[in-house]
Amino acid sequence: PFKKVTVRVLQDRTAGFNALQAGEVDTATVDVKQATTLEGSGSGITVANVPATAVGNLVLADRDGEVVPALADPDVRKAINMAFDREKFVSQFLGGNGLATVQIFNPKGTGFVESLQDTYEYDPEGAKELLADAGYPDGFSVTMPSSVISQAFEPTIAQALADIGITVEWEAVPPGNTVAAISSKKYGM
């Protein structure tokens, strides 16, 4: 219905939020907290929740323990899965707009298996016990790639892992090298 549409590439969601508030753009994607601010601002900006399909995950790629020896033990991998309060992630990062899952597959996809949802309950104390039983009573350290996408989640991920004894060091990866870094087998997680 429009004679002309202009698309502006903005650096990030904050830039989009600012441009929207300043009247520089007619529409933008903003994060949940920014949307809440807009709704209560009296600016006349209409906020719409657009259902999307996305999956955030922590890949435990080094199942043979070549980079991070501890990851060769299935109990260590289980402990890591038990360290995360997925419901809290959905609540805090997505404003409740999402479904917490232990699977890499989106609940709307054909690979999702409902019966696996209770596989890893949030249990930091149980996770510590598993690490101790696996021979890591004092935990271990891991280096993980830091990307533009992961930066917002890094403090929460690092804290959840620290709570069970795993120390995370983040290594900055330039945006253009993210895929290559992740597939390089340099990082166990």
N, C-alpha and C positions, 0 to 999 in steps of 0.2 A: 504493500500500500504506500510505500515511500518512494519519492522521486530520487532521493539521494540518501545514502547511508555512509557515514564516515566511521571507520574503526580506528581507534587509537590503541597502540600497544603501551601499556603502563607497566612500570617496573614490578609492582607487587600489589597486593590487596590494599595496603595502606594508601598507596598513590591513587588507586581507584576510589577508595572511600573519600579521600580529600577532594578529588576531582568531582565526585558526585555532590558533595556538600557545597562546593564552590559553584555549582551549576555549569561546570565545564563539559560534563558528559550527561547523557540522559539515562544511562543504565550502566551498572557495573556489578561485578561479583564482589561481595564483601564477606568477611568471616562472621561467625555467629555473634560475637560480642559487638562488632561494629553495627550489625543489623539491629541489635537491641538498642544501641545508642540512637540510630536513625529513627526507630519507631517512636521513641519518646522525645524526639527533638522538636516536634512541632514544625518541621521544615516542609511538610507536605509531600515528602518523598514516600512513595509506596514501597513497602518491603514485601517481597514474595519469596516463599520457601519453595525452591525448585528441587524436586526429588532427583537425586543423582546416584550414580553407581560408582563407588570408589572403594578401594581396599587399602588399608595401611597395615603393613606387616613388618616383622623383624625376621629376616631369613637366617636360619642356622645352617649355613652352607657347608661348613667344614665337618661333615659327619664322620670323616675318617681321622680327625684330629691332627691333620698335617700342619695347620697353622696355629690352632689352639687345641693342644692335646686333650683338654678336659671335654671338648665337644664330641669326642669319640664315644663317650659314655652316654647311653640313652637316659640314664637317671639325671645327668647334668642337663641334658636338653629338656627333660620333663620339668626339672626345677626352674629353669629359665621361663618356661611357659607358665608356671605357677606364680611367678613374681609379678605378673601384671594384672592390675585391676581394670579389666577391659570396660566394665560399666562406667568407671570413673573417667576413662578416656573419652567415651561417648558423651558423658555429661559435661565434662570440662572443656574439651576441645571442639565438640560439635553441638553444644547446647542441647543435647538430648536427641539430636536429629541423626539417628543411626541405630545400628544393631551391633552389639558387642558379639564377637564370635572368636572361636579358637582356630578357625579354618582360614586358609588363604583364599578360598572361593567365596564370592559374594553370595549372600543368601538368596538372591534372585537368579543365580546361575544354576546350571544343571549339575555342576560338580559339588555343590553344597549338600552335605549329609546331615540332616537334623539330629540324628541319633549321636553324632559326635560332639554336640554342643557342651556336654558335661565332662568332656575328656580332661580338661585342665581347669580346675577350680582355682580361684585366687587364694593362695595360702603361702605367704612368705615364710612362716615358721616351718611348715612342711617342706618347703623348698630348701631351706637351710639344712634340714635333716637329710634330705636326699643328697645334697652336696657333700655333707660330712660322710655319709655312708659310701659315697663314690670316691672318697679319698681327698676331698677338698674342704676340710673343716674351716680353713681360713679363706676360702674362696680362691679367686684367681683374677688375673687382669686380661683385658681384651682391648684391642684397638679396632675402632669402627670408623667407616668413612662418614664424614660430615658433608652433607649436601644442602642445597637451597631448600629442598623438600624436608629433610630431616631436622633442620635447625630448630624449628618451633617445638619439636617433640623431644629433643635431646636431653634437656634437664629432667624431664619426667622419666624417660627411658633409663638414664644414668642413675637416678634415684631409686627406681624400682629394682634395678640390678644391684645397686649398692646395699639395699636393704637385705639382700640375701648373701652378700659378701663378694659380689663381682664388681671390680673396678673398671670403668670404661674410660678410655682415652679416645677423644675424637680427633680424627685427622682430616683437615680441610681438603676437599676435592673440588677443583674448579667445575662450574656447571657443565662445560663442554666435555668433561672427562668422567662424569658420573657413571654412565653405563659401563665404560671401559674399566673403571676402578672397581665397580661391584663385581664384574665378571672376571677380574684378573686373578682371583684366588689368593689375593694378598690379605684379604680380611676373612676371618672365620665367621663373623656375624655382620 
